[in-house]
Every structure is written in C-alpha cells, then in structure tokens.
Amino acid sequence: MRKKVTLITGACGEIGHALIDHLAEQKSGPIVTLDLQDMHDAQRKKVAHVKGSITDKALLEQLVSEYEFEQIIHLAALLSTRAEFSPSLAHRVNVEGTLLLLDIAAEQSEFRQKPVQFLFPSSIAAYGMPDLETKAAHPKVKEWEWNYPTTMYGANKLYCERLGIYYSEHFKQLAEEKPVMLDFRSVRFPGLISAFTVPSGGTSDYGPEMLHAAAQGKAYACFVRPDSAIPFMAMPDAIQALIGLAAAPADKLTQRVYNVTAFSLTAEGFRDEVAKHFPKADVTYEPHLKRQGIVDSWPVDTDDHKARKDWGWAPDYDQERCFAEYLVPNIRARYA
C-alpha cells in the first residue's frame, strides 16, 4: 500500500526552507521533498528527500509507485533573471515540469476518488505594465488586470495558472463521466524577503541584497533606480499565505488564483530602512537597463481584497515590523 504524503518540489529554495520548518513544527504528516540540490543538514530528519528534477518523468513515475500524494506544493522554478538567460530551460522546468505534476495529481485524484490539493506559488511577474505612466495610474492591480508579462518567467507562471484552472475545472470535459478533479490553488507573491537564506537570482532581490551587503559591511550597487517601486513581503507571511490558502474550505474560494501583498516600497525607501539599522550602509545606484525594464513592468502593489474576504488573509509583518523584528535581528546574527 502506498504511503500518503505531501510532496514539496523545489524544497531547498527560499520558500521551501521556511515551509518545511513550519510543517515539521505543526506535525502535519509525512513529507517527501524533491530538488536538484541536497537537503539542508538541519532538515534532513524532517523529510524523505529525493534528489532529482521535476522534468524527469521516470523519477516522478517511481515516486508515484511508492507514494500517494494527498497534497503537492510545487515550489520548483527557474527564477526570473536566470530564465532570461535560458528561456528554453525555463520553459522545460517551469511549464513542462508543472504539467507533469498536474498530470500526476489528476491521475491520483481519479484513483483516490478525492481531489489532490495542488498549491502553486505564482508571482507579480505575471503582470506587465506597458509604461511608467500606466503603472502610476493603476497602483493596485487585481488578479486579471494587466496580464501581459514581459519575461519568460512571468509568461510561464501565467500559463501554469491557466493550466491549473483547466485541470481543476475542465479536465476531460468531453468524457461521458465527469472525473474527480484536482484542487488547484495559487497565490501571486510580491518580492519575497528572507532573513535566513541568501537571495538566489530573483529580479526583486535588489532589496534583500542591499540588506545582506549592509550587514556584512560591504558596498552595494543597486541595479534599479531609487524611485523603482514594487510590493514586498516577509517570508513568514509567504508561508502563512500558503498555509492559509491550503486550509481554506473549497466552498469559500471564489477563484483559484489570489493576490497577496504586505507593503510597497521604493528602492530608496528600502535603502532608508537599511540605513536606520546600519548607518554605515554604502548603497549606490547603477541601474541595469534590462532588469530595470522588468521591474518597471511590475505593479507598484496588488489588490488582495479577494484573499482577505475569501480566506481571511492578512500579513503579520508591515514595513516597520518586517525590518525591525524579522529581517534586521536575524540577518545581523547571521553575520555576527
């Protein structure tokens, strides 16, 4: 008999690191993790880790033979900056890998006669504002506004949202008998900031990079203009959002993709927060034309009233608390 588990892909990344700790503390049940990297030493005892790729169909089939997935939390992705350098690889990982997992979840939902829950972190990269004037005129965008991404990563995320909706609502729609379909749920995250992991290639990482550099006494050249504004969120709130959406009763959800946000901040505002705690911080601005263009295409903030109404979403960390209570003490301790 196959063991019932939660599968977490991309578990060695920023979100995975924090999520595993949370689930282990809550004793939520057995967890199988999948990642190209080895699991962190502190977390090896908390999970059954498999080293491999989500694009490896044979490996996924082997996992299916051993486990029954009650929940899939699909974190694995090639992030925005790297995806621009390797768009074909990004499509294989971000789209084809997701499609393989959706197929597995669909098959297991039918086998179990009970939906497999499929949690999918999406991104503000799914948006594409055409110019700065439009961005300023629409400071808080809803889920289905300005869905014109300019990056491979954003296009991948937007398409995978639609794939998830298809598998949840229209899968095998021409079959004589309606199948039991999977339960796809997605959150569109702003720029995420973690106090415990080093930034890993996201286009919004200029903020956390600035903070990590200041804590080490290093100079930092920010790759966007001082007035560049996007929303941010502390990693504990990102975990709370995933857990909250997962726990929401299905009949309370009015859509499958939800914005979540915490606070919006310009690069200069981020520098000012860093300087409050690290007065010797040496931050300059050397905008990178292409990366600046990507950030300019993302909204100043998102409208998350649907998440607040449907499943009680509310961040714990506003701007002041994020820096004073979460980021600065933990990053300071990291480099002490």
C-alpha positions in Angstrom: 0.0 0.0 0.0 1.4 3.4 -1.0 2.2 5.8 1.8 0.1 9.0 2.0 2.4 12.1 1.9 2.8 15.7 1.0 5.1 16.3 -1.9 7.2 19.5 -1.9 9.2 20.3 -5.1 12.0 22.8 -5.1 12.2 22.2 -1.4 15.8 23.5 -1.0 14.9 27.1 -2.1 13.9 30.1 0.0 10.3 29.2 0.4 10.9 25.5 0.8 13.4 26.1 3.6 10.9 28.0 5.7 7.9 25.9 4.7 9.5 22.6 5.8 10.3 24.1 9.2 6.7 25.3 9.6 5.1 21.9 8.6 7.5 20.0 10.8 6.6 22.2 13.8 2.9 21.6 13.1 3.5 17.9 12.7 1.3 18.0 9.6 2.3 14.5 8.4 4.9 12.8 6.3 6.7 14.9 3.7 8.6 13.9 0.6 10.8 16.6 -1.0 12.2 16.8 -4.5 15.1 19.1 -5.5 18.2 19.2 -7.7 20.2 20.0 -4.5 20.9 18.1 -1.4 18.7 18.9 1.6 20.0 21.2 4.3 21.6 19.3 7.2 19.1 20.7 9.7 16.1 19.5 7.7 17.2 16.0 6.6 15.5 14.3 9.5 12.2 16.1 8.9 11.6 14.8 5.3 12.2 12.0 2.9 14.4 13.8 0.4 14.8 12.8 -3.3 17.5 14.4 -5.4 16.4 14.9 -8.9 14.5 17.0 -11.5 10.8 17.6 -11.9 11.3 17.2 -15.6 12.5 13.5 -15.0 9.3 11.6 -15.9 10.8 8.2 -14.9 11.7 9.6 -11.5 8.2 11.0 -11.0 6.6 7.7 -12.0 8.9 5.9 -9.5 7.6 8.3 -6.7 4.0 7.6 -7.8 4.6 3.9 -7.4 5.8 4.5 -3.8 3.6 7.3 -2.6 0.0 8.6 -2.7 0.1 12.4 -2.8 -2.6 14.0 -0.8 -1.1 17.4 -1.4 1.5 18.7 -3.9 3.3 22.0 -3.1 5.1 22.9 -6.3 7.8 25.4 -5.5 10.4 24.3 -8.1 11.1 27.0 -10.7 13.8 28.8 -12.7 13.6 32.4 -11.4 13.2 35.5 -13.5 16.8 36.6 -14.1 18.2 33.2 -14.9 15.1 32.4 -17.0 16.0 35.3 -19.3 19.4 33.8 -20.0 18.0 30.3 -20.5 14.4 30.7 -21.8 14.2 27.1 -23.2 15.4 25.6 -20.0 13.0 27.8 -18.1 10.1 26.6 -20.2 11.1 23.0 -19.6 11.3 23.4 -15.8 8.6 26.0 -15.2 6.0 24.7 -17.7 6.7 21.1 -18.7 7.7 20.2 -15.1 4.5 21.7 -13.8 2.4 19.9 -16.5 4.0 16.5 -15.5 3.0 17.2 -11.9 -0.5 18.3 -12.8 -1.0 15.0 -14.8 0.1 13.0 -11.8 -2.2 15.0 -9.5 -5.1 14.4 -11.9 -4.4 10.7 -12.1 -4.2 10.3 -8.4 -7.3 12.4 -7.8 -9.2 9.9 -10.0 -7.5 6.9 -8.3 -8.3 8.2 -4.8 -11.8 9.5 -5.8 -10.7 12.5 -3.8 -9.0 15.7 -5.1 -5.3 16.1 -4.6 -4.6 19.6 -3.4 -2.1 21.4 -5.7 -0.6 24.5 -4.2 1.2 26.8 -6.8 3.2 29.9 -5.8 2.9 32.4 -8.7 4.4 35.9 -8.9 3.9 39.5 -9.7 6.0 38.7 -12.8 2.6 37.5 -14.3 1.8 41.2 -14.7 3.1 43.5 -17.4 2.5 47.3 -17.2 3.2 48.9 -20.6 4.9 52.1 -19.2 5.6 54.1 -16.0 2.6 56.4 -16.6 0.2 53.4 -16.6 1.9 51.9 -13.6 1.4 55.2 -11.7 -2.2 55.4 -12.7 -3.0 51.8 -11.6 -1.1 51.4 -8.2 -3.1 48.4 -7.0 -3.9 45.8 -9.7 -6.4 43.0 -9.5 -5.6 39.4 -10.5 -6.8 39.6 -14.1 -5.7 43.1 -14.9 -2.5 43.8 -17.0 -1.7 40.1 -17.5 0.9 40.9 -20.2 4.2 39.6 -18.8 7.4 40.7 -20.5 9.6 37.8 -19.1 9.8 34.1 -19.7 9.3 33.5 -16.0 6.2 35.7 -15.9 4.8 34.1 -19.1 5.5 30.6 -17.6 3.7 31.5 -14.3 0.7 32.9 -16.0 0.3 29.9 -18.3 0.7 27.5 -15.4 -2.1 29.3 -13.5 -4.3 28.7 -16.5 -3.2 25.0 -16.7 -4.1 24.6 -13.0 -7.5 26.1 -13.6 -8.0 23.8 -16.6 -7.1 20.7 -14.6 -9.4 21.8 -11.7 -12.4 22.8 -13.8 -12.3 21.5 -17.3 -10.2 18.3 -17.3 -11.7 15.6 -19.5 -14.7 17.8 -20.2 -15.7 15.7 -23.2 -15.7 12.4 -21.2 -19.1 10.8 -20.6 -18.5 10.7 -16.8 -17.0 13.7 -15.1 -13.8 12.7 -13.3 -12.8 13.7 -9.8 -10.5 16.7 -10.5 -7.6 18.0 -8.6 -7.9 21.1 -6.3 -5.6 23.8 -7.7 -4.9 26.9 -5.6 -2.4 29.6 -6.3 -1.0 32.7 -4.6 0.6 35.5 -6.6 3.5 36.7 -4.4 5.3 40.0 -4.4 9.0 40.2 -3.9 9.8 37.9 -1.0 12.4 38.7 1.6 14.0 36.0 3.8 16.3 36.6 6.8 17.6 33.1 6.7 18.6 32.4 3.1 20.7 34.4 0.6 18.9 35.9 -2.4 19.1 33.5 -5.3 18.5 35.3 -8.6 15.1 36.9 -8.5 14.7 40.3 -10.2 13.3 41.7 -6.9 16.4 40.6 -5.0 17.9 44.1 -5.0 16.2 44.8 -1.7 17.4 41.8 0.2 20.9 42.0 -1.5 21.1 45.6 -0.2 20.3 44.4 3.4 22.7 41.5 3.3 25.5 43.6 2.0 25.0 46.3 4.7 25.0 43.6 7.4 28.4 42.5 6.2 29.8 46.0 5.9 30.0 45.7 2.1 29.2 48.3 -0.5 26.2 47.6 -2.8 25.3 49.0 -6.2 21.6 48.7 -6.6 20.6 47.6 -10.2 17.4 49.7 -10.3 16.6 53.4 -9.9 15.9 54.9 -6.5 12.2 55.5 -7.5 11.5 51.9 -8.6 8.5 50.7 -6.6 7.1 47.1 -6.2 5.4 45.2 -3.3 7.4 43.1 -0.8 6.6 40.5 1.8 8.5 38.9 4.7 9.0 35.2 4.2 6.9 34.2 7.3 3.9 35.9 5.7 4.5 34.0 2.5 4.4 30.7 4.4 1.3 31.9 6.2 -0.4 32.7 2.9 0.3 29.2 1.5 -0.9 27.5 4.7 -3.9 29.7 5.0 -5.0 29.1 1.4 -4.4 25.4 1.8 -6.6 25.3 4.9 -9.5 27.3 3.4 -12.7 25.3 2.7 -13.1 24.8 -1.0 -16.6 26.2 -1.0 -15.4 29.5 0.4 -13.0 30.1 -2.5 -14.4 32.2 -5.4 -11.3 31.9 -7.6 -8.2 29.8 -7.9 -5.5 32.5 -8.2 -5.2 35.1 -5.4 -3.0 38.2 -5.0 -1.4 38.6 -1.6 0.6 41.6 -0.5 2.1 43.3 2.6 3.8 46.6 1.8 5.0 48.6 -1.2 8.4 50.2 -1.2 10.7 52.1 -3.5 14.4 51.1 -3.8 15.2 54.4 -2.0 12.7 53.6 0.7 14.4 50.2 1.1 17.7 51.9 1.4 16.3 54.2 4.1 15.1 51.3 6.1 18.5 49.6 5.8 20.3 52.8 6.9 18.1 53.1 10.0 19.7 49.9 11.3 23.0 50.0 9.5 24.0 53.7 9.5 27.3 52.9 7.6 25.5 51.2 4.8 27.1 52.1 1.5 24.4 52.0 -1.2 24.7 53.5 -4.7 22.5 53.1 -7.8 23.8 51.6 -11.0 20.6 50.8 -12.9 20.8 47.8 -15.3 18.8 48.8 -18.3 17.1 45.4 -18.9 16.5 44.4 -15.3 15.2 47.9 -14.7 12.7 47.4 -17.5 11.4 44.2 -15.9 10.9 45.9 -12.5 9.1 48.8 -14.2 6.7 46.4 -15.8 5.6 45.1 -12.4 2.9 46.9 -10.5 3.5 49.2 -7.5 1.2 47.0 -5.5 -1.6 44.4 -5.9 -5.2 44.3 -4.8 -5.6 41.4 -2.4 -9.1 42.0 -1.1 -10.3 38.7 -2.5 -7.9 36.8 -0.4 -8.8 38.8 2.6 -12.5 38.2 2.0 -12.4 34.5 1.0 -9.9 33.0 3.4 -9.0 35.7 5.9 -5.6 36.6 4.5 -3.8 39.4 6.4 0.0 39.8 6.7 1.6 39.9 10.1 4.6 42.0 9.0 4.1 45.5 7.9 7.1 47.5 6.7 8.3 48.6 10.1 7.8 45.3 11.8 9.4 43.4 8.9 12.7 45.2 9.2 12.8 45.8 13.0 11.6 42.4 14.2 12.3 39.9 11.5 14.9 41.0 8.9 17.5 43.0 10.8 17.9 40.9 14.0 18.2 37.6 12.1 20.5 38.9 9.4 22.6 40.8 11.9 23.0 37.5 13.8 23.9 35.6 10.6 26.9 37.8 10.0 27.9 38.4 13.6 
